[in-house]
Structures are given as C-alpha cells and as structure tokens.
Amino acid sequence: MLLGAAAAAGVLATLPAAAAGENLPAYVRARAADADGAVDVAARNYALALAAQPGSEVVAIRAYREGLASGDLTLARQSAAVLDRAGVAPPDAALFAFADAVAGKRRDRAQAALQELADGPLDFLRPVLEAWLAFDARDRDAALQLGTLGGDALDRRYAAENHALILLASGRTAEGLAAVQAQLGSVREDPQLRWSAASLLAGRGRRDAAQALLAGDDPVLAPYRERLGRGAKGGARFGVARFFVRVASDLIADDTEPLAITLTRAALILDPDYARAYLPLADALSREGADGEARRALAAVPADSPFAREARSAEVAVLARADQDEAAVTAAQALSAAPGGSAADARQLGDLLTESSRFDDAAAAYALARQREGEAADWTLVLQHGAALEQAGRWDAALPILREAVRLAPEQPLALNYLGYAQVERGENLGPAVAMLEQAHRLAPQDPNIADSLGWGYFRQGAFARALPLLEEAAQAEEASGTVQEHLGDLLWRIGRRYEARYAWSAATLDADDAMQVRLSDKLARGLTGTAQ
C-alpha cells in the first residue's frame, strides 16, 4: 500500500531525530504495513530499522509490539532489551521475560521479572506466578498459601483456580477435586479449568476422576474426553501457561489486545503444545486488524487437538470481523452441519445471516439452535428466533415465539420492548402492547430505544402530550437512529410544529435505507396530510 502525502508526513513526524538514510525506508514500510494489518511485513521492516538504529526507543517499542504480534520472538526480545536499558519497557515486558526465564530454568531471572511487576498495573498476576515458582522449587507450603489470598473477586477467582490445580499437581487429589468442584457451575466458569484439572488427574493415573470432570452433554467437553491422552504432571510451565491464557481470554473484551497478545505468546513459550493459547491470540490479532496473522494462528491448532472445533468457530469470527461475510457464512454453515454440530454453532450461523439481512435463513438457523438446546434454550435465543421471523415478514409465525420469549423473561426490557413495539407498528393489541412498553421503560428508564418505542406507542394511541417528552429524549441520545428522528418528526407535525418536524425528518435522512429515504422525501415535500405545505 502506497502512502499518500499526508500519511507519509505523519510517519516522518514520528521518526526519531537520529533516524536517517538507510533505515528511513524500512521504518516507513514498517509503519505502512502496520497500518494495513500486515504484521509479518511490519516486523521484518522494524527489524531492519532497529538494526540501523539499535538505540532508538521509538523504533524499539513498535518493533516489540510487532514482534509479538507476528511471532518474531527474537525481534521482540531485542526490542525489549533496548527498552529495558532505557528504563521505558512497558509493564507486560516483564511477563515475556518471566516466561523466558521459567522456560530456561533461570529462577533468578524469573524472580527479577516478578519484581518488575510489583506495584505496577499487572501486580495482580504476581501471587499466582509466585505460587507456581514455589511449586517448582518444591516449597509446597509457600505454593499453597495462594489458597488464603484475599483481594477483589477477580484476584480470589484466579487464586482459587490455581490453588486447586496446585493441590492436584501436588498429589493431594481429594482436596484438589473439592477445590475444583467449588469453582464449577459459576456464571464465570472457565471450561479450561476442567480440562487442566482433568489433565493433571490423568497424569497421575486418575483417569476415572478425569473423565468424571469432563462428563456431561456440553459439546465443548466432548472432544476433551475423547482426546484426554496421558495427561500432564504439572509445574510452573503447565500452570502459568494456562493462567496466562485464562487472563488473556478475560481481557480481550476490555480493549487490551496488546496485553492479550503478550500473554498468549508467553504461554506458548512455556508450553508450545498448549494449542488453546492460539484461540485468544487469534481473537486479539483479529481485533487489532491483523486478520492474516489471526488465521495463521488458528491454522497452528492441530486437526486432532481437543481445541480444533473451537478453532474453526474462532475462524468464523475472524472472517466476519474482516468483513469477509460470505466466507464467514460458508464456514459457519459447514461447522454447524458437521458431525457434532452444536447449538452454539447454529446460533453463530444465525447471527451472521441476520447481519447479512438473510432473515429467513437466520430463522431456520435459530430454530435448529433451539432444537439442539432443547428445554435449556434461554430467552435470548428464543427472542432471536422470533425477531428473525418478524424481520422476514412472517409475523404470524413470529408472534407466538416472541410471546414465548416474554413468558420466559417477563422482567427483561429487551424482550418486552421487541414484542411491544412490533405490535404497536402493526396497530395490533395496542393497549396491552403499550402496557408492555411501559413496563420495559420502568425497568430501563435510561434506554433511548425503549423511550422511543413507548413514545411511538402513545403517538399511535393519540396521546401526543405523553409521547412528546419521550420522543424528544430519545432523539437527543448520542446515537439516535433515523427511525427515532422520523417518529419525532411525525409527532411534531401532528401537534403543529411543522418547521421542527421537517428538521427532524431531515436529520432522519442521514441514517435511512432506500425505502425510508423515499418515505422521508415524501414527508419533506408534502407533510403527513398529503397536501403540499
């Protein structure tokens, strides 16, 4: 990709003053590749730029990030050393150094890396890392002190999970199983805890207990049971690798992709065979725009891995995020139709089809997901099924399913709003529909979409005075839709504020599809009466 004049000027503005001559083209190429998500090309060129200016902190920090993203760990290590000597290494560099030290059996360096974490933003990771180091040093009492850790809920959950694994790795099976069971069934349960615990049990010859942990009809657990193998013995490399992947998976949703990349690369240094690490790595890379590298990460998951099916599902998400919609749908269809296809697979397909406005097909996918879920299907899946039918124009089929969603979740404003608004739009059952919207508004008074729905319900009942404050409130929201603006315009016209009505309709045209544009053009020309004004 060629840089335009403005982009090139931006690149040159960030170039360190000492950079000139031979490393300028490499640095510019690296920045361009970085902007394009081509992390492998960026890393190669940052390596050239750093070789030409080995003391440049500006080049080093970018080279460090791209080295980790691309998997060029040599470049990442060289860059981290430059930053460390300058005293400007980012906090996560200590995690990278810790992984290298543990893998190289350099306890002194591992302790130094832990000291770097102290009092920094990643200090919350330190107790678990210290515990696994103590385990490797055969100081089991110190390792098991993790079970007494206080702190917030996140600290306690991480500590409890790793305490359970350390108990199992220490041969204290009954205590370890009890500690594992105490963590299972929670809202935030991580299925990898079951897998890690089962691996340790199998490694100690307790395959019966391992299989029991993986029992059940959860489709995620089935390949774990089938591919349990000989298990694992435990140790810092085992425990910390899984801890890093656990934390990376938790962090990705919080816009901390660079840290997730560091954690997963460090996990793979510690345990190169732990293929589960590639899933959050690919997710983070994809969110950073490095789609090609994300797919390469997923391709590294072996076909016979217990995580292979999850990797295929992750690839669907990567394709969708890269706006490769048809490829994503095709991959999702194949995954859902394959032997062992789960409710989650069918639901993922339904979501993609909905985003592509293929509502009939989406409804069929959601119906299949409900069939696979059985009685366990939750209200959100039922609502998605009903919504897809409604958007497909199949109202008679949608209505009973939307009512079922409300029956399952009578206190959920989203379900109440969807059914109430759908009936108001059709002029059906207006009284009960508006009552439903009033309940939704009581439950979520700050939601502008629900305020719009209720205001529109009052408008359809002719209660203009009650509708006005709600529609004005909804239209003032930061991301008010064209539909909201159109509703407000219709109301303003009816109460005689026609200049303001046209202003609202004009605002609505900024967020309108073709059919809505035609409707708004007619209103702007003739108002609601059909007579030119």
N, C-alpha and C positions, 0 to 999 in steps of 0.2 A: 504494500500500500504506500503510495507516494504522499508525503506530507505537503499540505498547502503552505503558503507563506506564513499565515497566522500560526498554524500548528508548529511549523519549524521554529518560528520566533519563540514560542512557548518552550520548546525543548531547549533552545540555546540559552534561554533565560535561566534555566535550572542547572546548566552545566557549570561545574566548579571552575573557578577562575584559572586554576593551573592547567586545566584540560585544553589541549590544543593539538593541532596537527594530526598525528597518527591515530589517536583514539576518538576524535570527533565523529567520523563517520560511523564507527562501531556504536558509540553512545546514541547517536540519532537513530540508527537502525534498531537498536535495542528498545528505545522509547516508542518507536512506531509499532514494533512487534508487540510490545507490552500493551499498547492501546488497542491492538487488534486481537488480543487474547491468545497470541501465538507464543506461549511461554517458553517453548523449547528454543525458538529463534531468538527471543529476547535474552534468554540465559546465555546462549553462545556469544552474543554480541556484548553483553555486560562482562563476560569473562575476558573478552579482548580489551574492552575499555579499562577493566581493573588491572589487567596485566600492564597496560601502558601507563596507568596512574595508580600504583598499588597502595598509595596512602589516601586516596580520595574517599572521604566518608559518604559523599553524595552518591558516588557510583556504588560504593560497598553496600549501602542499605538496600538499593534497588537490586543489586546482584544477589544479596542474601535472600530476598523475597522470591525472586525469580528462580534462584537455585532450588529452593524448597518446592516451589510450585511445579517445576519441571522434573524434579527428582535428581537434579545435578547436585548431589550432596557434597562433592569436592568443592564446587564453587560456593556453596552455602557455608562450608567450614572456613574457606579462605576469607570470605567476606565477613563472617562473624569475628574472625581473629582481628581484622582491621578495625572493626567497630569496637571490639573489646579493648584494644590498645589505646584507642582514642577516648575510651570511657563513655561511649554513646551506644553500646549494644542494647537492642530492645529487650524487654523483660523475657520474652519467650526464647531468646538465645540460650538462656540457662537450661531450659528443658531439652533443647537439642544437645547441649554439652553433657547434660546428665545422662541421656540415652547413650551417647558415645562412650561415656565413662563406664557405665554399667555393662554395656556390651563388651568393652575391653578389659573388664575386671579391674578397673582402676578406682578403688574405693575412695582414695584421697581426692581424686578429681570429682567424683560423684558428690562428696561432701562439700567441696568448694562450690559446685553448681547449686547445691541446696542453699548454701549461704547467700548466693546471689539472689535467690528467690525471696529471702527473708525480708519482711516489711515492704515488699513490692506488691503489685496488683495480683500476682499469681501465688502469693504466700499461702492461699487456702489449699493449694495442692501439696504443700510440703509435708503435712503429717502422714499422708498415705505413702509418699515416696520414702520418707524416713523409716516407716514401718517395714516396707519391703526390703530396704537396705539392711535393717536389723535382722530380718529373717535370713537373708543370705549370710550374715555374719554369725548365724546360729545363736543369736541373742533373742530367743523366742519370747522371753518375758517382755522385753522392750517392744518387740513387734506387736504383741497382743495388747499393749497399752492403748492401741488405736481404739479398742472397744470402749474406752472410757472418755473418748473425745467429746467435748461439748460443741459450742458454736451454733450457727444457724441450721435450718433444716437441710440445706444443701450439704454443708460440712458433715452433718450427722449421717445423712444418707450415704455419702461416699465412704465415710469411715465404717459404717455398719456393713456395707457390702464387702469391703476389702478385709475387714476383721473376719468375716465369715470365710472368705477364701483362704486367709492365713491359717485359720483353725483347721480347715480341710488339708491344706498343704503340710501342716504340722502333724497330721495323723490323728487329730482329735475329731474323729468323724461324727460322733453323736452330737457334740457341741456345735460343730460346723454346720451340720444339717439343720439343727434347730435355728441357728443364726440365719441361714439361708432362707428357711421357711418363713421366718419373721419378716423378711423383706419382700416375699412374693405376694401377689394379689393386690398390691397397692396401685393407685392410679398411675404412678410414675415407674411401675415395674419395668426393668430393662430385661428383655429375654436373654441378653448376653450373660446375665448373672447365672441363669440356669445352665447355659452352655459351659461357662467357665467352671462352675461348681461340678457339673457332670464330668467334665474333662479331668478334673483333679480326682474325683472319686474313681473313675475308670483307671486312671494311672496308678491307683493304689489297690486295684483289683476288686473294687466295689461296683461292678457293672450293674448289679441289681438296683442299687441305690441310684446310680447314674441314670439308668433307664426310667426309673420312677420319677425323677425330677423332670424328665423330658416327655412324660406321658401326657395324654390329652389330645383333643382334636384341633388344636391350634396349628394351622398349616405351616407356620414358621418353624414349629418344633419338629415336624415330621422328618425333614432332611437331617436335622441334628441327631435324631435317634438312629437313622439309617447309617450315618457316617461318623459315629462316635469314635471308632477306632480304638487305639490302645490308651488314649488319654494323655495326660501330662503330669509331670512331677511337681510343678510349681517352682517358685523362686521369683526374684526381682524382675527378671526379663519377662516372665509369664505375667506376673501381676501388674507391673507398671504398663506393659503394652496394652493390656485390657483396660486399665484405668484411663490411660490417655485416650483410647478410642471412645470410652464411655463419656468422658468430658467433652471431646470433640463433637460427638453426636448431640449433646445437650446444648452446646454453644452456637451451633450453626444458625439456629433460628434467631439469634440475637445480634446478627451482623458482625460477627467476629471471625469471618472466614480465614484471614491470615493466621490467626492463632490455631484454628482447627487444622489448617494445613500443616503447621509445625508439629502439632500433637500427633497427627496420623503418620507423618514421615518419621517422627521419633519412635512411634510404636513399631513401625516396620524395621527400624534399625535394631530394636530389641528382639523382635520376633518376626523375621521375614516371612514365616509361613502363616501368620495370622491374617488370612485373607479378608476378614471382616473389616480391617482397617481401610481397605480400599473404598468402602461404601461412603463413609463420611468424608473421605478425601475427595472422591469424585463429586459429591454434593457441594463441597466448599469450592472446588475448582470451577464447577459449573456456575455457581452464583457469582464468581469473580469474572465470568466471561471466557474462561479457558475451556471451552467445550471439547476441543480435540484432546487435550490432556486428560479431561474428565473421562472421556470414553476409553482412552488408553489405560487409565487406572482400573476401570471396570473390566476391561479385557484381561487384566492380570489375575482376575479371580478364576481359578481352575474350574473346568466344567464339572468335575466331580467333588467340588467343595460343598460343604453344607450351606454355604452362603451364595451359591450360584444363582438360585432363583431370586434372591433378594437383589443380586447384582443386575439381573435382567429387568426387574422392576425399576431399579435406580436408573438404568439406561433410558427407560421411557421418560422419566422425569427430566433427564439431561437433554434429550431430544426436544421435549416440549419447551423447556426453558430457552433453548437455542432457536425457537420459532420454526423448528422443522416439524410442523404439525402433522402432515401426512405420514411421515416416517414414525412419529410418536404413536399415532393411532394404529398403524400397521403393527408395530412392535407390541403395543398393548393388546391388540386383538389376538396375536399369536400367543402371548403369555396367558391370557385368560382362557383360550381354547386348549392349551396344552394339558396333558395329564397332570392332575393335581392343582388345576386352576382354582384359585380361592375367591372368596367374596371380595377381598381387597383388590385382587386383580381385576375383577369385573367392575368394581366401583371406580378404580383408576381409569378404566376404559370409558365408563360413563362420564366421568369428569372431563376427559379430553374431547369426547363427542359433544358435550354441552358447550364447551368453549368454542367448538367449530360450528355451532348452531345446527348440529345434526340431532335434533331433539327426539325424533322417533327412534333412531338407533340408540341414543343415550337412554331412553326409557327402557328399551329392551335390555341394555347392559345393567341398569339398576334393578330391573326385575330379576335378572339372573343373580345379582349380588344378594338380593333379599332371599331368593330361593336357597342359596348356599349358606346364608346366615341362619335360616330357619327362624325359630322364635326369638333368637338372640338379636335379630335386626333392631338397631336403635332408631330413634325417631328421626335423626338427621338423614339416614339412608331412605327411610320412608318418604320424608319430605322431598328429597332429591328426585325420587321416582315420580311423585305426584307433580312436582314442578316441571319435569321434563315432558310429561304428558300434556300438561297445561300449555307449555310453550309450543308443543307440537300441534296445538289446535284440537286436542282430544279431551275436551272439557268433561264430557260425561264419564270418561274413564278416570280422569284426574280427580274429580270431586270426592269420591269415596276414599281415595288414598290420602288426599290432603286432610280429610276429616280424621282418618286414622292417625296421621302424624300429630294432630292436635289432641286426640284422645290419649296418645302415648306421652305427650309433653304439654299438658294444659297450662303450665307456667312458663313456657318458652316463648318469648316475644317474637322470635323469628317465625315459628310455625303459625302463631296467631295472626301475625301480620300478613303472611303469604295467603292464607285462606281467606282472611277478611277482605284484603284488597282485591283478590281475584273475583270475589262475589260482587263487591262494590262496582268494579269495572264493568261487570255484566248486568248490573242493575238487578241482581238476584238477592233475595233474602236480606234486604238492606238493614232492617232493624237489628237482627242478630249479628250480621256482619260488622256493623258499626260498633256494637257492644264488644265484639271480639277485639276490634282495633283499640277501643278504649282500654281494655284490659292490657293489651300489648303496650300501650303508651304509659300506663301506670307502672308496668314492670321495667320499661326502658325509656324514661322521660327525656333522656338526652339524645336519643336516636333520631336524626332528622328524617330518615326514610319512613319511620313509623309515624312521626308527626305529619309528614306529607300524606300518608295513607289515611290517617284519621281525618285530617282536614279535607281530603277529597271525599271521604265518606259523608262528612257534614255537608259539603257542597252538593253532592248528589241528592241529599235529603232536603236541600233548600235552606239549610241552617247556615247562611252566609256569615253571620256575625261570629258564630263559633268556629267557622272554618278559617277566617282571616288570620288570626294570630298564629295558628298552627302552620299555615302555608307560608306566611312571612318568615317564621322561624326556620322552616325547612329550607327556604330559598336563600337564607343568609348563611347557611352552612358553607364551609370552605370548599367542599366538593359537591355542591348541589348539582343534580343531573338536569338535563334538558326537560325531562318529564316533570320534575318539580317546578321548574320555571314556567312550563306550559300550564300546569294546574293553577299556579298563582295568577298568570295572565287571564285565564278563563274566569276566575273569581273576580278579579279587578274589573273586568269588562262588565260582568253582571251587576256589580254594585256602582257602576257609572264612572269608574276611574279609568277612562279609556286610554289616555296618554300613557299612564303607568302600565296598563295591560299590554300595549304594543311594545313597551320597553322590555317587559318580562318575556314576551314571545320572541323578541329579537335575541335576547340572551339565550333562550332555549335553542335557537338555531345553531349555536356554537357546539352543541352536543346532541345532534339529531341525525338519525339514519335517513335514508331516502324517503321513505313513506312519511316520516314525521316532518321532513322538510317541505313536502307538498302540502301537508295539513297546515303547517305554520304559515306558509306563504299565503294560503287562502285566508287565514285569520288576519294576517297583517293587512291584506288588501280589503277584506270585507267585514272583519269582526266576526262575532258569533251569530249575528242576525241574518247573514246572507245579503245584507244591503251595504253598498259602499258607504264608507263614513269619511 
